[in-house]
């Protein structure tokens, strides 16, 4: 019976599992030596002990500030530099460090100095022992009970945090970030429930498999025994781990060993998901069924996300095609649409908009001149100066574009409606159709106005030569506070290298041939 009590619950070679950190605080060096000697061969749950030593309350505080989250248990002397140094240390750990997980055991050589009943009632400790009663056997028993309690508390806390993540993410499961939060929460729950040292969810890019290369392994979620979630790829997966994953992928089936489990889930032609588990001993058949169910549900979530992405990408492609059609009718090119979209994205991000806002602007910008489809050919293609009446018809394209788009509730088309209406407004109020000024003009429209003019003057047309970059920048600077938002112009000047790189990447054929000639 005694052997069963002290047997490791799930044995695994000590060298491959993180140790239990135990803090010993006592002003007598002999106590440190005796404690380590008595527990020299101690092992719990396949993990050895590592002792951290402090010889005063103040020395312990310094060590705790740096390491308290790693420490599973502390053996604290009561009387050290003061009669209540150990008691003050308990209050420091629980109140100031806010660590309620560490198991705290007070040891005293002077029981009368701090009566046991008062200490147990007044302080958040887990046990109170006289040093004389702690034989090697009783110290070992105390260590098993304390570490088992610490392990189970950490498991419960991990499951609680994982459940919170699952609940928070479930409301918006089809958002990419919410899906990752959900996966992180579920992985943390599974590793905690199964007492695992590590759980890693990996996306495998299939093009690398034929080459037998592990560069295609992308870590999505990684949880270790300390519930740490910030591991990079090299920390999360060793060379041996990667080899096992590649073997499982080659066989296209789950792989179980004494120490690890690799679960393979195929969720696409070009990608697969793999769940890599380590620690806790051989996984039972019941636990295997739970893990396989998890992988099935993860695959469904990824498939749904992929379908959503395909729908959104189709919508964006249609927007691009429609924008290119309008521009081609105006003797512009499809490259103009792409350049303006990319300019807008760069300027939006540099201005401080969120990634979502910048992406919305990127995909809405191509429709800024959608209203030109309503302009008669003889006016749209007229090479000379427009009459006043013709000018009014041309200017009406902003309102026409708005009318075509304004009924949509889609974020991209809704943004495009505002852009179509306001991208010819000017900062000083001299624009059209409403003569708006300053920040009355929507920020999206202000950005598109600047991007559109920049591209127009830099690009060759049948009726003009392209301006040099120097002349273009001088023009934009001269229009600061008149045509353009001054703050946006400042951002524009800071981003000119990135904008020019986009312009050169999406050159028109005419521009390319001119560059070749020069």
C-alpha positions in Angstrom: 0.0 0.0 0.0 2.8 2.4 0.9 4.5 1.7 -2.4 1.3 2.5 -4.2 0.9 5.8 -2.4 4.3 7.0 -3.4 4.4 5.6 -7.0 4.6 8.1 -9.8 1.1 8.4 -11.3 2.4 8.5 -14.9 6.0 7.7 -15.2 8.2 9.1 -17.9 12.0 9.6 -18.1 13.0 12.5 -15.8 15.3 14.1 -18.4 12.5 14.8 -20.8 10.1 16.4 -18.3 10.3 19.8 -16.5 11.1 19.5 -12.8 9.1 20.7 -9.8 10.7 23.8 -8.3 10.7 23.8 -4.5 11.7 26.9 -2.5 13.4 26.4 0.8 13.7 29.5 3.0 15.6 29.0 6.3 18.4 30.8 8.1 20.1 27.5 9.1 22.3 26.0 6.3 21.9 22.5 7.9 18.2 22.6 7.3 18.7 23.1 3.5 21.2 20.3 3.4 19.0 17.8 5.4 15.9 18.7 3.2 17.8 18.0 0.0 19.4 14.9 1.3 16.0 13.5 2.5 14.4 14.2 -0.9 17.4 13.3 -3.1 15.6 10.6 -5.0 12.1 12.0 -4.8 10.1 11.9 -8.0 6.5 12.7 -8.6 4.5 12.2 -11.8 7.7 11.4 -13.6 9.3 14.7 -12.6 12.2 15.3 -10.2 12.7 18.2 -7.7 14.9 21.3 -8.2 15.6 23.2 -5.0 15.8 27.0 -4.8 17.5 28.2 -1.6 17.1 31.5 0.3 18.5 32.1 3.8 16.4 35.1 4.9 13.0 36.6 4.2 14.5 39.5 2.2 16.6 37.1 0.1 13.5 35.0 -0.6 11.5 38.1 -1.7 14.1 38.9 -4.3 14.1 35.4 -5.6 10.3 35.2 -5.6 9.9 38.5 -7.6 11.8 36.8 -10.5 10.6 33.1 -10.2 7.4 32.9 -8.2 5.3 31.6 -11.1 7.6 28.6 -11.6 7.6 27.5 -8.0 5.2 24.7 -7.0 5.9 24.6 -3.3 7.7 26.6 -0.6 9.1 25.3 2.8 9.3 28.5 4.9 10.9 28.9 8.3 8.9 31.1 10.7 11.7 32.8 12.7 14.6 34.3 10.7 15.8 37.9 10.7 12.6 38.6 12.7 10.2 36.6 14.8 7.6 36.7 12.1 9.7 36.8 8.9 8.1 33.6 7.6 4.6 34.9 8.3 5.4 38.1 6.5 6.7 36.1 3.5 3.4 34.2 3.3 1.5 37.5 3.2 3.9 38.8 0.5 3.3 35.8 -1.7 -0.5 35.8 -1.4 -1.2 39.5 -1.3 1.6 41.3 -3.1 2.5 38.7 -5.7 -1.1 37.5 -5.9 0.1 33.9 -6.1 -2.5 31.6 -4.7 -1.3 28.5 -6.5 2.0 27.9 -4.8 1.7 25.4 -1.9 3.1 27.0 1.3 4.3 24.9 4.3 5.6 26.7 7.4 8.3 24.9 9.4 9.4 26.1 12.9 11.9 25.1 15.4 10.1 27.3 18.0 6.4 26.2 18.0 5.6 28.5 20.9 6.8 31.5 19.0 3.8 31.3 16.6 1.0 29.0 17.9 -0.3 26.6 15.2 -4.0 27.3 15.5 -3.5 31.1 15.2 -1.2 30.7 12.1 -3.6 28.3 10.4 -6.6 30.6 10.9 -4.9 33.9 10.1 -2.6 33.0 7.2 -3.3 31.3 3.9 -0.9 28.4 4.3 -1.3 24.7 3.4 0.4 23.1 6.4 2.3 23.9 9.6 5.0 21.6 10.9 7.5 21.6 13.7 11.0 20.8 12.3 11.4 18.0 14.9 8.4 16.0 13.6 9.4 16.1 9.9 11.2 12.8 9.5 12.4 11.8 6.0 9.3 9.7 5.6 6.9 12.4 6.7 8.7 15.0 4.6 8.3 12.8 1.5 4.6 12.3 2.3 4.2 16.0 2.7 5.9 16.6 -0.7 3.6 14.1 -2.5 0.4 15.6 -1.0 1.5 19.2 -1.8 2.7 18.6 -5.3 -0.4 16.6 -6.2 -2.5 19.4 -4.9 -0.5 22.0 -6.9 -0.8 19.9 -10.1 -4.5 19.5 -9.8 -5.0 23.2 -9.0 -3.0 24.2 -12.0 -5.1 21.8 -14.1 -8.3 23.3 -12.9 -7.0 26.8 -13.5 -5.9 25.9 -17.0 -9.3 24.4 -17.8 -11.0 27.5 -16.4 -8.9 29.8 -18.6 -9.4 27.5 -21.6 -13.1 27.5 -21.0 -13.2 31.3 -20.8 -11.3 31.5 -24.2 -13.7 29.0 -25.7 -16.8 30.9 -24.6 -15.4 34.3 -25.7 -14.4 32.9 -29.1 -17.6 30.9 -29.8 -19.7 34.0 -30.4 -17.6 35.0 -33.4 -16.2 31.6 -34.5 -16.0 32.6 -38.2 -13.6 35.4 -37.5 -10.0 34.3 -37.9 -8.7 35.7 -34.7 -11.6 34.3 -32.7 -10.9 30.8 -34.2 -7.3 31.0 -33.0 -8.5 32.0 -29.5 -10.9 29.1 -29.5 -8.2 26.6 -30.6 -5.8 27.9 -27.9 -8.5 27.5 -25.3 -9.3 23.9 -26.4 -5.7 22.9 -26.6 -5.1 24.2 -23.1 -8.1 22.3 -21.8 -7.0 19.1 -23.4 -3.4 19.3 -22.2 -4.6 20.1 -18.7 -7.2 17.3 -18.6 -4.7 14.7 -19.8 -1.8 16.0 -17.6 0.3 16.6 -20.7 3.7 18.4 -20.8 3.0 19.9 -24.2 0.2 20.3 -26.8 0.9 21.8 -30.2 -1.5 22.4 -33.1 0.3 22.6 -36.4 -0.8 23.4 -39.9 1.2 21.5 -42.6 1.6 22.9 -46.1 1.5 19.9 -48.4 3.9 21.2 -51.1 6.8 20.6 -48.7 5.8 17.0 -48.0 7.0 15.6 -51.4 10.4 17.1 -50.7 10.5 15.6 -47.2 11.1 19.0 -45.7 9.7 20.2 -42.4 9.7 23.9 -43.4 6.0 23.5 -44.1 5.2 23.0 -40.4 3.4 26.1 -39.1 2.7 26.2 -35.4 -0.8 27.6 -34.7 -1.1 27.0 -31.0 1.5 25.8 -28.5 0.9 25.1 -24.8 3.5 23.7 -22.4 3.4 22.3 -18.9 3.6 25.8 -17.4 0.6 26.9 -19.6 2.9 29.1 -21.6 1.5 30.1 -25.0 4.2 32.4 -26.4 6.6 29.7 -27.7 8.1 30.2 -31.1 8.3 27.4 -33.6 11.8 26.2 -32.6 10.7 26.1 -28.9 7.5 24.3 -29.6 8.9 21.5 -31.9 12.3 19.9 -31.6 13.9 18.0 -34.4 12.6 14.7 -33.0 9.1 16.2 -32.8 9.2 17.3 -36.4 10.5 13.9 -37.6 7.5 12.2 -35.9 5.1 14.6 -37.5 6.6 14.0 -40.9 6.3 10.2 -40.4 2.7 10.5 -39.5 2.0 12.7 -42.5 3.8 10.3 -44.8 1.6 7.4 -43.5 -1.5 9.7 -43.4 -2.6 8.3 -40.0 -2.3 8.9 -36.3 0.9 7.9 -34.6 1.1 6.9 -30.9 4.3 6.1 -28.9 5.0 5.6 -25.2 5.7 9.4 -24.9 4.0 11.2 -27.7 0.9 11.2 -29.9 0.6 12.7 -33.4 -3.0 13.1 -34.7 -3.4 13.9 -38.4 -6.4 15.6 -39.8 -6.9 16.4 -43.5 -8.9 19.5 -44.0 -7.8 20.6 -47.5 -6.0 19.6 -50.6 -3.0 21.9 -49.9 -3.0 21.8 -46.1 -3.5 19.5 -43.2 -3.7 19.9 -39.4 -1.7 18.0 -36.9 -2.1 17.8 -33.2 1.2 16.9 -31.4 1.1 15.8 -27.8 3.9 15.0 -25.4 4.1 13.8 -21.8 1.7 12.1 -19.4 2.5 8.5 -20.4 0.6 6.3 -22.8 -2.7 7.8 -23.8 -5.7 5.6 -23.1 -8.2 4.6 -25.7 -10.9 6.9 -24.2 -8.5 9.9 -24.3 -7.6 8.9 -27.9 -11.3 9.1 -28.8 -11.5 12.5 -27.2 -8.5 13.8 -29.2 -9.8 12.4 -32.5 -13.2 14.2 -31.8 -11.3 17.4 -31.2 -9.4 17.1 -34.5 -12.6 16.5 -36.4 -14.2 19.6 -35.0 -11.1 21.7 -35.6 -11.2 20.5 -39.2 -14.8 21.6 -39.6 -14.0 25.0 -38.2 -11.1 25.4 -40.6 -13.2 24.3 -43.5 -15.9 26.9 -42.6 -13.3 29.6 -42.4 -11.8 28.6 -45.7 -15.3 28.7 -47.4 -15.9 32.2 -45.8 -12.5 33.4 -47.2 -13.4 32.1 -50.6 -16.7 33.9 -50.6 -15.0 37.1 -49.5 -12.2 36.7 -52.1 -14.8 36.2 -54.8 -16.6 39.4 -53.7 -13.3 41.3 -53.8 -12.4 39.9 -57.3 -15.8 41.1 -58.6 -15.2 44.6 -57.2 -11.8 44.7 -58.9 -13.3 43.6 -62.2 -16.1 46.1 -62.0 -13.6 48.9 -61.1 -11.3 47.8 -64.0 -14.3 47.9 -66.4 -15.2 51.4 -65.4 -11.6 52.6 -65.7 -11.1 51.0 -69.1 -14.2 52.9 -70.3 -12.4 56.1 -69.2 -9.3 55.1 -71.1 -7.6 54.2 -67.8 -6.1 50.7 -67.1 -6.7 47.9 -64.7 -3.3 48.6 -63.3 -4.5 52.1 -62.2 -7.2 50.4 -60.1 -4.7 48.1 -58.4 -2.2 50.9 -57.8 -4.8 53.2 -56.2 -6.0 50.3 -54.0 -2.5 49.5 -52.8 -1.7 53.2 -52.3 -4.8 53.6 -50.1 -3.9 50.6 -48.0 -0.4 51.9 -47.3 -1.6 55.4 -46.5 -4.4 54.0 -44.3 -2.0 51.9 -42.2 0.5 54.7 -41.9 -2.2 57.1 -40.8 -3.1 54.7 -38.0 -6.2 52.8 -39.2 -6.7 49.2 -38.1 -5.9 46.3 -40.4 -9.7 45.7 -40.9 -10.3 49.4 -41.9 -7.3 49.5 -44.2 -8.4 46.3 -45.9 -11.9 47.7 -46.4 -10.5 50.8 -48.0 -8.2 48.7 -50.2 -11.1 46.8 -51.7 -13.6 49.7 -51.8 -11.2 52.2 -53.6 -11.5 50.6 -57.1 -15.1 51.6 -57.2 -14.5 55.4 -56.7 -15.4 56.2 -60.3 -18.3 53.7 -60.7 -20.7 56.5 -61.6 -18.8 57.1 -64.9 -20.8 54.3 -66.4 -23.7 56.8 -66.5 -21.7 59.5 -68.4 -22.5 59.6 -72.2 -19.6 58.6 -74.5 -19.5 61.9 -76.3 -18.8 63.7 -73.0 -16.6 61.0 -71.4 -14.3 60.8 -74.4 -14.3 64.5 -75.4 -10.7 65.7 -75.7 -11.3 69.4 -75.7 -12.6 71.6 -72.9 -16.1 70.7 -71.6 -18.9 73.2 -71.7 -20.5 74.1 -68.4 -23.4 71.8 -69.0 -21.0 68.9 -69.9 -18.9 69.6 -66.8 -22.0 69.3 -64.7 -22.8 65.9 -66.3 -19.2 64.8 -65.6 -19.4 65.9 -62.0 -22.6 64.0 -61.5 -20.7 60.8 -61.7 -19.9 61.0 -58.0 -23.6 61.2 -57.0 -24.4 58.5 -59.6 -21.8 56.2 -58.1 -23.2 56.8 -54.6 -26.7 56.0 -55.7 -25.6 52.7 -57.2 -23.8 51.6 -54.1 -25.6 53.2 -51.1 -28.3 50.5 -50.7 -25.8 47.8 -49.9 -25.1 46.8 -46.3 -21.8 45.1 -47.1 -19.0 47.0 -45.4 -16.9 47.2 -48.6 -19.7 48.4 -50.8 -20.9 50.8 -48.1 -17.4 52.3 -47.9 -17.3 52.5 -51.7 -20.5 54.5 -51.7 -19.1 57.1 -49.4 -15.8 57.2 -51.4 -17.7 57.6 -54.8 -19.7 60.5 -53.4 -16.9 62.4 -51.7 -13.5 61.7 -53.4 -13.8 64.9 -55.4 -14.4 67.1 -52.3 -11.4 69.3 -51.4 -10.0 70.2 -48.0 -10.6 73.9 -48.5 -14.3 73.3 -49.5 -13.8 74.1 -53.3 -14.6 70.5 -54.4 -17.9 68.8 -55.4 -20.7 67.7 -55.2 -21.4 69.2 -51.7 -18.5 71.6 -51.1 -17.5 69.8 -47.9 -14.4 70.9 -46.2 -11.8 69.6 -43.8 -12.8 66.6 -41.7 -16.4 66.9 -42.9 -15.0 64.8 -45.8 -14.8 61.1 -44.9 -11.2 59.9 -44.2 -11.6 57.1 -46.8 -12.5 59.7 -49.5 -9.6 62.0 -48.5 -7.1 59.1 -48.8 -8.6 58.0 -52.2 -8.4 61.6 -53.5 -4.7 61.8 -52.7 -3.9 58.3 -54.1 -5.9 58.9 -57.3 -4.2 62.2 -58.1 -0.8 60.8 -57.4 -1.3 58.0 -59.8 -3.0 60.1 -62.4 -0.2 62.6 -62.7 2.6 60.0 -62.6 1.1 57.8 -65.3 1.2 58.4 -69.1 -2.1 59.0 -70.9 -2.8 59.4 -74.6 -3.3 63.1 -73.9 -0.2 63.7 -71.7 3.2 62.6 -70.7 3.8 61.3 -67.1 5.1 63.8 -64.6 8.5 63.2 -62.9 8.4 62.1 -59.3 9.9 65.5 -58.2 7.2 67.5 -60.1 4.5 65.2 -58.7 5.7 65.7 -55.1 6.0 69.4 -55.6 2.4 69.5 -56.9 1.0 67.5 -53.9 2.9 69.7 -51.5 1.5 72.8 -53.1 -2.0 71.5 -52.7 -1.6 70.7 -49.0 -4.4 72.5 -47.1 -6.2 73.3 -50.4 -7.0 70.0 -52.2 -5.5 67.6 -49.7 -5.6 66.9 -46.0 -2.3 68.4 -44.6 -1.8 65.5 -42.2 -2.4 63.0 -45.0 0.2 64.8 -47.1 2.7 64.5 -44.3 2.0 60.7 -44.1 2.2 60.5 -47.9 5.7 62.1 -48.0 6.9 59.6 -45.3 5.6 56.7 -47.3 6.8 57.7 -50.7 9.3 54.9 -51.1 6.6 52.3 -50.5 4.2 54.1 -52.8 6.8 54.3 -55.6 7.5 50.6 -55.2 3.9 49.9 -55.8 3.8 52.1 -58.8 6.8 50.4 -60.4 5.4 46.9 -59.6 2.1 47.6 -61.4 3.4 49.6 -64.4 1.1 50.1 -67.4 2.4 48.6 -70.6 2.9 52.1 -72.0 4.9 53.1 -68.9 7.0 49.9 -69.1 7.9 50.5 -72.8 8.8 54.1 -72.0 11.0 53.0 -69.1 12.7 50.5 -71.4 13.4 53.3 -73.9 15.1 55.3 -71.2 
